[in-house]
Amino acid sequence: MAEIRPFAGIRYARGGDLDLSKLIAPPYDVLDDAGKAALLAKHPNNIVSVDLPFTPPKVAGPDAVYSNANTTLESWMSSGVLAQDSRPAIYPYTQTYTRAGRKFHRRGFVALVRLSAFGAGDVVPHEKTYKGPIEDRLKLMRATGVQLSPIFGLFSDPKNEVTSLLYQAVGKPELSGTMDDVQNDLWSVIDSEVEMKVIDLMKSKPIYIADGHHRYTTALQFQKEAAEQNGGTLPANHPANFCMFVLISMQDDGLLILPTHRMLGGLKNFSTDAFAGALGTDWELKPAPTGASHIADFTHHLASEAPNTFGVFDGASRKLYTLKLNRPDILQQFEPAQSKAWRSLDVAILQRYLLDEVLQPKFAAGVEITKGYTPDATTIPPQVDGNKYQLAILLRPTPLHALEELGKHGEVMPQKSTYFFPKLATGMVMNPLK
């Protein structure tokens, strides 16, 4: 069962001149040097100064940069820029945003979740992790003794019981800030009766990691190191046994999942006619009635198509195509050990068949295909111009129920299978591990 608990978080100290919009940041792994500089230009105390001490992200830097990050964090604590709450709380957290002309409110809460190894508890992953990002985050966690950004977790709550409990008596937000046109609001709930009810309700709910697999794996490694330093075991309530999550119901009206489209380069002698020929009779490639200038409308329509339907943008002709699979379970011969649910995923078919069995061997033999990723289809035509990228394959959103189905089988999706929009803000509240 999933075990959650309140915690005494570290937050930017509230005051009359506090402008949280200048202090919060996107997750570290979506930033680069320019993005970091832009955030620091807003305010030198922006959390990115601590959370991204080394660029590029996902790569471990020298020890000194993490030591400097801790020095900065400690100076903010001692000078009152940051302050730790005096008592534990559960923190309701709402993000308000507009997309495609519609306003959304995504409601969740921040709490600690007891760590469990993947496959050995009620925290369920859906993506693989890699060494570089884990090494970077672990060095930062060791240096600061703080979990700076939350993991994005989902749980099923068809009756909306948990959210209703937490939001029944909240008034004006305690902290508010805007990031990338998304309004972020945070409260704290310190009512012990409400806390216990929420804890009890969550006991029966698995938690599915939507975003933050590397941060969760980092927390597991940090827990292991803390245990080794403590003679092999930790007290049950040791801070290293827990990890900070933003938890959101799968049934929340504001939960939006976007596809991550692929841009591909390094192809030789590629044309859509040659591609159609290589695909054979199992696939149907048809020109779309619209062109590159209407790619956003095309992807909106694509989202309502049947499973195993893709979009194709050819950089040479500047034309869009619809690609449909006519052969059910085409992956069975290649991945018989995987479940049918996994083999039916658009992203699995894209990776394991279109890339591995068609494009890589027939149009890029001997050279690894260059890959780029974007959730925003409008950025594709300027980039897929025949230089770095020649082709884009557009995807439908991965359905939420796929996380639950794969969780039952202990399976993970291919890389970049989901993009939960919007990203969580770093700096709303932080979790001390000391």
Secondary structure, 3 states (H helix, E strand, C coil): CCCEECECCEEECCCCCCCHHHCCECCHHHCCHHHHHHHHHHCCCCCHHHHCCCCCCCCCCCHHHHHHHHHHHHHHHHHCCEEECCCCEEEEEEEEEEECCEEEEEEEEEEEEECCCCCCCCEECCECCCHHHHHHHHHHHHHHCEECCCEEEEECCCCCHHHHHHHCCCCCCCEEEEECCEEEEECCECCHHHHHHHHHHHCCCCEEEEECHHHHHHHHHHHHHHHHHCCCCCCCCCHHHEEEEEEEECCCCCCEEECCEEEEECCCCCCHHHHHHHHHHHEEEEEEEEEHHHHHHHHHHHCCCCCCEEEEEECCCCEEEEEEECCCCCCCCCCCCCCHHHHCCHHHHHHHHHHHHHHHHHHCCCCCCEEEEECCHHHHHHHCCCCCCCEEEECCCCCCHHHHHHHHHCCCECCCCCEEECCCCECCCEEECC
